Amino acid sequence: MADPLTPERLLQALRAEGVTVVEVGDWRHHRGHWGPVHGTMTHHTVTSGTAFTVRIVRDGDAALPGPLCHGMIARDGRVHLAGYGRTNHAGGGCPYVLDQVIAESYGTWPPAPTRGNSTGVDGNRHFYGWECENLGDGKDPWPDVQYDVIVRVQAAIIRVHRAKGYDWGLEAKSAIGHLEWSTDKADPRGFTMPALRADVAERLRHPASWTPTEDDMPTRSNPVVKKTTSRPGGERLPLPLAGPLVTGPAHYSGTVTVRLAGVTPGATVQARFFETTSGKRSKVGQIIERLGTDGDSFIDITNAGGHCDKGAAVGVEYAVFGDEGTHDLVSGQAQILY
């Protein structure tokens, strides 16, 4: 449990991390009561145009009063501080997720929010909120400068709480995405939270003034998944990617997310990474399982750390069991570091 940072301390933490800050009006007093705080939450805005987006997150709209976040991270990497205190960014979420974030005891992902408890806790009281300017359709690119600042902002919050000796903020697991908090949210889309947390953890291994050089940075692989219709159930199907995922020798980690339409609710979707050498299967990863849901099903396939052998190539495959019909592969995106 931790007291929130004062507005001035928050501003100092961001600037110390190399973040360019734009103060929007009297943001320090555009506030509501909040705390104790337990983490920091990332969102996408589903908007374009920085001035328009700043106005929305500052003032809100007819359905939800502003401020809608503490800061909006624009495409050019500047952070527009729009409010302080309890801001309307997180809404209700799952108490089991909050418990795991407080304890920082989860693995690659927090436990999936349960539908019956998805609004049990007011996240606006307990999380710093950061809206990031992006259409949120999985296609709108994230500029490198913007993504770098998203990492810096999470690291700044965690770093200063850790320095103050609070009982949260010791690890990057204090940083979560809105989709990990509530069953009815999908943001942020276009990068994965395990990859973001890995980048935050790397940053926290250095002083706040650290600026990574080219040699410090892993290579990113972000091919999209090709749309394919009428895929059969009961068969292991490779994901058709619009470019290579990873070729060895290389260490790699990351997540591939896919959107499936027409999967029967409750059907089991199994997925895993695999490797081929000279066109033959040479290695398979751990199977993950997800259940089909009402409407489209969103599946994430994560490898927290693997090694692709020399001459091998990495791919991803999945199968739908318990569904006799066909389904459509609507879209998908890889977020791999190697």
C-alpha positions as CSV (number, residue, x, y, z in Angstrom):
1,M,0.0,0.0,0.0
2,A,1.4,3.4,-0.9
3,D,0.4,7.0,-0.7
4,P,0.3,8.7,-4.2
5,L,3.1,10.9,-5.2
6,T,2.5,14.6,-4.9
7,P,2.0,16.5,-8.2
8,E,5.4,18.0,-7.9
9,R,7.1,14.7,-7.1
10,L,5.4,13.1,-10.1
11,L,6.6,15.9,-12.4
12,Q,10.2,15.5,-11.0
13,A,10.1,11.7,-11.5
14,L,9.1,12.0,-15.2
15,R,11.7,14.6,-16.0
16,A,14.4,12.7,-14.2
17,E,13.6,9.7,-16.5
18,G,14.2,11.9,-19.6
19,V,10.5,12.6,-20.3
20,T,9.4,15.9,-22.0
21,V,6.3,17.1,-20.1
22,V,3.6,19.5,-21.2
23,E,1.5,20.8,-18.3
24,V,-2.1,21.2,-19.3
25,G,-3.8,24.1,-17.5
26,D,-4.0,23.7,-13.7
27,W,-3.6,20.0,-13.9
28,R,-2.4,19.7,-10.3
29,H,-5.9,20.7,-9.0
30,H,-8.0,19.0,-11.7
31,R,-8.4,16.1,-9.4
32,G,-10.4,13.8,-7.1
33,H,-9.6,11.9,-4.0
34,W,-7.6,8.7,-4.5
35,G,-5.2,6.1,-3.0
36,P,-3.8,3.9,-1.8
37,V,-2.0,3.3,-5.2
38,H,-0.8,-0.1,-6.3
39,G,0.4,0.3,-9.9
40,T,0.3,2.0,-13.2
41,M,-2.0,1.3,-16.1
42,T,-1.5,1.8,-19.9
43,H,-4.3,2.5,-22.4
44,H,-4.8,3.5,-26.0
45,T,-7.0,6.5,-26.8
46,V,-8.8,5.3,-30.1
47,T,-8.2,8.9,-31.3
48,S,-5.9,10.7,-33.7
49,G,-4.6,14.3,-33.5
50,T,-2.8,15.4,-30.4
51,A,-4.7,18.6,-29.6
52,F,-8.1,16.8,-29.9
53,T,-6.9,13.9,-27.8
54,V,-5.5,16.2,-25.0
55,R,-8.9,18.0,-24.9
56,I,-10.8,14.7,-24.6
57,V,-8.6,13.3,-21.8
58,R,-8.7,16.7,-20.0
59,D,-12.4,17.4,-20.3
60,G,-14.0,14.0,-20.9
61,D,-17.3,13.8,-22.7
62,A,-21.0,13.5,-22.0
63,A,-20.7,9.9,-20.9
64,L,-17.6,10.3,-18.6
65,P,-16.3,13.5,-17.0
66,G,-12.6,14.3,-17.2
67,P,-9.8,14.0,-16.4
68,L,-9.6,10.6,-18.1
69,C,-6.0,9.9,-17.1
70,H,-3.0,11.5,-15.4
71,G,-1.1,12.0,-18.6
72,M,-1.5,11.5,-22.3
73,I,1.5,10.2,-24.2
74,A,1.4,11.7,-27.7
75,R,2.8,10.2,-30.8
76,D,5.8,12.6,-30.7
77,G,6.7,11.3,-27.2
78,R,5.6,14.3,-25.2
79,V,3.6,13.6,-22.1
80,H,0.6,16.0,-21.5
81,L,-0.3,16.0,-17.8
82,A,-4.0,16.5,-17.7
83,G,-5.0,15.7,-14.2
84,Y,-4.1,14.4,-10.8
85,G,-5.8,12.3,-8.2
86,R,-8.7,10.0,-9.0
87,T,-9.0,10.1,-12.8
88,N,-11.6,8.2,-14.8
89,H,-9.3,5.8,-16.7
90,A,-9.5,2.3,-15.2
91,G,-13.1,1.8,-14.1
92,G,-14.1,-1.3,-12.4
93,G,-11.8,-4.3,-12.5
94,C,-11.1,-7.7,-11.0
95,P,-10.1,-8.0,-7.3
96,Y,-8.0,-11.1,-8.1
97,V,-5.9,-9.2,-10.6
98,L,-5.4,-6.4,-8.0
99,D,-4.2,-9.0,-5.4
100,Q,-1.6,-10.4,-7.9
101,V,-0.4,-6.9,-8.9
102,I,0.0,-5.9,-5.3
103,A,2.0,-9.1,-4.5
104,E,3.8,-9.0,-7.9
105,S,3.5,-12.7,-7.8
106,Y,2.1,-13.5,-11.2
107,G,4.1,-15.0,-14.2
108,T,4.2,-13.5,-17.6
109,W,0.6,-12.2,-17.4
110,P,-1.7,-11.5,-14.4
111,P,-4.5,-13.9,-13.9
112,A,-7.3,-13.3,-16.5
113,P,-10.0,-11.1,-15.0
114,T,-13.1,-13.2,-14.2
115,R,-16.4,-12.1,-15.8
116,G,-18.4,-12.2,-12.6
117,N,-15.8,-10.1,-10.7
118,S,-14.7,-7.8,-13.6
119,T,-16.1,-4.6,-11.9
120,G,-15.5,-5.5,-8.3
121,V,-12.8,-2.9,-7.6
122,D,-12.5,0.8,-8.5
123,G,-9.2,0.9,-10.4
124,N,-9.4,4.7,-10.6
125,R,-8.5,4.9,-7.0
126,H,-5.5,2.5,-7.2
127,F,-3.7,3.1,-10.5
128,Y,-1.8,5.9,-12.2
129,G,-3.4,6.1,-15.7
130,W,-1.6,6.8,-19.0
131,E,-3.6,7.2,-22.2
132,C,-1.5,6.8,-25.3
133,E,-2.4,8.4,-28.6
134,N,-3.3,5.6,-31.0
135,L,-6.3,4.3,-33.0
136,G,-6.1,1.0,-31.1
137,D,-7.0,-1.1,-34.2
138,G,-3.8,-3.1,-34.1
139,K,-2.8,-1.5,-37.4
140,D,-1.9,2.0,-36.3
141,P,1.8,2.0,-35.7
142,W,3.5,3.0,-32.5
143,P,6.4,5.4,-33.2
144,D,9.6,4.4,-31.5
145,V,9.8,7.7,-29.7
146,Q,6.3,7.2,-28.3
147,Y,6.9,3.6,-27.2
148,D,10.2,4.6,-25.6
149,V,8.4,7.2,-23.5
150,I,5.7,4.8,-22.5
151,V,8.5,2.6,-21.1
152,R,10.1,5.6,-19.4
153,V,6.8,6.7,-17.8
154,Q,6.1,3.3,-16.2
155,A,9.8,3.0,-15.0
156,A,9.7,6.5,-13.5
157,I,6.6,5.7,-11.4
158,I,8.0,2.4,-10.2
159,R,11.5,3.8,-9.6
160,V,10.4,6.6,-7.3
161,H,8.1,4.4,-5.3
162,R,10.8,1.8,-4.9
163,A,13.2,4.6,-3.8
164,K,10.7,5.7,-1.1
165,G,10.6,2.2,0.3
166,Y,6.9,1.5,-0.5
167,D,5.7,-2.1,-0.5
168,W,4.9,-2.0,-4.2
169,G,6.9,-0.8,-7.2
170,L,9.8,-3.2,-6.7
171,E,9.3,-4.8,-10.1
172,A,7.9,-4.1,-13.6
173,K,4.9,-6.2,-12.7
174,S,3.4,-3.1,-11.1
175,A,2.7,-2.0,-14.7
176,I,-0.4,-3.5,-16.3
177,G,-2.6,-2.8,-19.3
178,H,-6.3,-2.1,-19.3
179,L,-7.1,-5.4,-21.0
180,E,-5.5,-7.2,-17.9
181,W,-7.8,-5.4,-15.5
182,S,-11.2,-5.8,-17.1
183,T,-12.9,-8.4,-19.3
184,D,-14.5,-5.8,-21.6
185,K,-11.3,-4.0,-22.5
186,A,-8.7,-4.7,-25.2
187,D,-6.2,-1.9,-24.8
188,P,-3.4,-1.3,-25.4
189,R,-3.4,-3.0,-28.8
190,G,-0.4,-3.1,-31.1
191,F,2.2,-4.1,-28.5
192,T,2.0,-6.6,-25.6
193,M,2.2,-6.0,-21.9
194,P,4.8,-8.8,-21.3
195,A,7.1,-7.1,-23.9
196,L,6.5,-3.7,-22.3
197,R,7.2,-5.1,-18.8
198,A,10.4,-6.6,-20.1
199,D,11.5,-3.2,-21.5
200,V,10.5,-1.5,-18.2
201,A,12.5,-4.1,-16.2
202,E,15.6,-3.5,-18.4
203,R,15.3,0.2,-17.9
204,L,15.1,-0.2,-14.1
205,R,18.4,-1.9,-14.2
206,H,20.0,1.4,-15.2
207,P,19.9,4.9,-13.7
208,A,17.0,7.2,-14.6
209,S,19.3,9.2,-16.9
210,W,20.0,6.1,-19.1
211,T,19.5,6.4,-22.8
212,P,20.0,3.1,-24.6
213,T,22.4,2.9,-27.5
214,E,21.9,0.8,-30.6
215,D,24.0,-2.0,-29.0
216,D,21.7,-2.1,-26.0
217,M,18.5,-2.6,-27.9
218,P,17.2,-5.9,-29.1
219,T,15.8,-6.3,-32.6
220,R,12.0,-6.2,-32.9
221,S,10.0,-8.4,-35.1
222,N,6.4,-7.3,-35.6
223,P,4.8,-9.1,-38.6
224,V,1.1,-9.1,-38.9
225,V,-1.0,-12.3,-39.1
226,K,-2.7,-12.7,-42.5
227,K,-6.5,-12.9,-42.6
228,T,-7.7,-16.4,-43.5
229,T,-11.2,-17.7,-43.7
230,S,-12.9,-21.1,-43.2
231,R,-10.1,-22.7,-41.1
232,P,-11.1,-26.1,-39.8
233,G,-11.3,-27.1,-36.2
234,G,-9.4,-30.0,-34.7
235,E,-6.2,-29.5,-36.7
236,R,-2.9,-27.8,-35.7
237,L,-2.7,-24.8,-38.0
238,P,0.4,-22.6,-38.5
239,L,-0.3,-18.9,-38.3
240,P,0.3,-17.3,-41.8
241,L,2.6,-14.3,-41.1
242,A,3.4,-11.5,-43.4
243,G,7.1,-11.8,-42.7
244,P,9.6,-13.9,-40.7
245,L,9.2,-14.1,-36.9
246,V,12.7,-15.1,-35.8
247,T,15.5,-17.1,-37.5
248,G,18.4,-18.5,-35.5
249,P,20.7,-18.4,-33.9
250,A,18.9,-16.0,-31.5
251,H,17.4,-15.7,-28.0
252,Y,13.9,-14.3,-28.2
253,S,10.8,-13.5,-26.2
254,G,7.4,-12.0,-27.0
255,T,3.8,-12.6,-27.7
256,V,1.6,-13.2,-30.8
257,T,-2.0,-12.2,-30.5
258,V,-4.7,-13.4,-32.8
259,R,-8.4,-12.6,-33.3
260,L,-10.7,-15.5,-34.3
261,A,-14.3,-15.3,-35.4
262,G,-16.8,-18.1,-35.4
263,V,-15.3,-20.1,-32.5
264,T,-18.0,-21.8,-30.4
265,P,-18.1,-20.3,-26.9
266,G,-16.4,-22.6,-24.5
267,A,-14.4,-24.4,-27.2
268,T,-10.7,-24.9,-26.3
269,V,-8.0,-23.1,-28.3
270,Q,-4.5,-24.5,-27.9
271,A,-1.5,-22.6,-29.2
272,R,2.3,-22.8,-29.0
273,F,5.6,-21.6,-30.5
274,F,7.6,-24.2,-32.6
275,E,10.8,-24.3,-34.6
276,T,11.6,-25.9,-37.9
277,T,15.0,-26.8,-39.3
278,S,15.4,-27.6,-43.0
279,G,11.6,-27.6,-43.2
280,K,11.1,-30.2,-40.5
281,R,9.7,-29.7,-36.9
282,S,12.7,-29.6,-34.6
283,K,11.3,-28.1,-31.3
284,V,8.0,-27.2,-29.8
285,G,7.1,-24.8,-27.0
286,Q,4.7,-25.0,-24.1
287,I,1.0,-25.2,-25.0
288,I,-1.2,-22.4,-23.8
289,E,-5.0,-22.9,-23.6
290,R,-7.8,-20.3,-24.0
291,L,-11.5,-20.7,-24.3
292,G,-13.7,-19.4,-27.1
293,T,-15.9,-16.5,-26.0
294,D,-19.1,-14.8,-27.2
295,G,-18.3,-12.7,-30.2
296,D,-14.7,-12.8,-31.4
297,S,-12.1,-14.7,-29.4
298,F,-8.8,-13.0,-28.7
299,I,-5.9,-15.4,-28.1
300,D,-2.4,-14.6,-26.9
301,I,0.6,-17.0,-27.4
302,T,3.5,-16.0,-25.2
303,N,7.1,-17.2,-24.9
304,A,8.9,-15.5,-22.0
305,G,12.3,-16.7,-23.2
306,G,13.4,-19.1,-25.9
307,H,16.4,-19.9,-28.0
308,C,16.2,-20.5,-31.8
309,D,19.0,-22.7,-33.0
310,K,21.2,-21.9,-35.9
311,G,19.5,-22.6,-39.2
312,A,16.1,-22.8,-37.5
313,A,13.0,-20.6,-37.9
314,V,10.3,-19.9,-35.3
315,G,6.6,-20.1,-36.0
316,V,3.3,-20.3,-34.1
317,E,0.5,-22.8,-34.4
318,Y,-2.9,-23.3,-32.9
319,A,-5.9,-25.6,-32.9
320,V,-9.5,-25.3,-32.0
321,F,-10.9,-28.3,-30.2
322,G,-14.6,-29.0,-29.3
323,D,-15.8,-27.2,-32.4
324,E,-16.8,-29.2,-35.5
325,G,-17.2,-26.2,-37.8
326,T,-14.9,-23.7,-39.3
327,H,-13.7,-20.3,-38.1
328,D,-12.0,-17.2,-39.5
329,L,-8.6,-15.9,-38.6
330,V,-9.5,-12.2,-38.6
331,S,-6.3,-10.5,-37.6
332,G,-3.2,-10.7,-35.4
333,Q,0.1,-9.1,-34.5
334,A,3.5,-10.3,-33.3
335,Q,5.6,-8.4,-30.8
336,I,8.9,-10.3,-30.6
337,L,12.3,-9.2,-29.3
338,Y,15.4,-11.2,-30.3
